Amino acid sequence: MPKWNNPQSNDLFRAILSLKDISEARKFFRDLLTEAELIEFGKRWQAAQ
């Protein structure tokens, strides 16, 4: 089992799945990540698509 597959990660995934709209997602991710991390996360998401 990968190191990231743990109870804390599963809680995070459940929280993400519970987000109701983009406004809620913005608030959630802004609380979780720095501005630079959000920008990098967006770039990685674009590359992964």
C-alpha positions, 0 to 999 in steps of 0.5 A: 500500500502506498504511503499516501493511502492512509486514514488522513488522506482518506479523510481529505478525499472524503472532504473533497468529495463533499464540496458542493460548489466551486465557491466552497472548493475555492475556500477549502483549497485556499485554507489548505494550500498557499497561493503558490501551491494553488497555482502549481496544483492548477498547472499539474492538473492541466498537465494531467488532463 
